[in-house]
Amino acid sequence: MHFLIVHKNKHLMVTNVIQDIQALRNQIASLEAEIAMERTRGLASLQKQFGYGSAAEFIEAFTIAVSGRKGGRRKAKVARHRRRRAIITPEIKARVIAGVKAGRTGAAIAKQCKISLPSVHNIKKAAGLVRSR
């Protein structure tokens, strides 16, 4: 290899250095291509090294290992059952008003009448049993 030599304000062998750099670049490109081929061969043999019958089986196992799941198939999402809307009848309204006048809490009234606490508050408000601010 030649190196750039500076001698009394004269640059010697510049063309030789440029040629050496180009030769090294070509050598690097050749080595990178060789590494890519080795990597491809290595990846192709992974399924056999780990005892999988097909690439698809290996990929599935690899995906599970990388994702952190414990194995098996993903469980389907279970659809949540939405609660049916309660129908507020005049009888339920009367029981709520009687419970308020008896001094019971809104939560206890809601549980007994099987309606939501906001429904109890709405009935109280409509009956004028709520103090204004």
C-alpha positions, 0 to 999 in steps of 0.5 A, a space after each residue: 500500500 502507498 500512503 500520501 507523502 508530503 515532501 517540501 510542499 509537493 504531494 507525491 503518489 496521489 494517484 497511487 493512493 486514489 487507486 488503493 482507495 478504489 481497490 479497498 472499496 472493491 474489496 469491501 463490496 466483495 466482502 459485503 456480498 459474501 457476508 450477505 450470501 452466508 447470512 442467506 444460507 444460514 437463515 435458510 438452514 435455521 428451520 432444520 437446525 431447530 427441528 421444524 418441518 416447514 418454514 411456516 412452522 418455524 416462523 410461527 414459533 419465532 413470532 411467538 418467541 419474539 412476542 412473548 406469548 406462551 404459545 398456542 394460538 391467540 384466543 378470539 376476543 369474546 364479545 361483551 354482552 351489553 346490559 339491556 336498558 332498564 325500563 323505568 315503569 311508574 311502579 319503579 318510580 313510586 318505589 324510588 320515591 318511597 325509598 327516598 322518603 324513607 331515608 335510604 341511600 341512592 345506591 341501596 334504592 338502585 340495587 333494590 329496584 335493579 336500576 342504575 344509580 343515575 336513574 335513581 338520581 333522575 327520578 329524584 330530580 323529576 319528583 323534585 326531591 333534590 335540593 337545588 344548589 
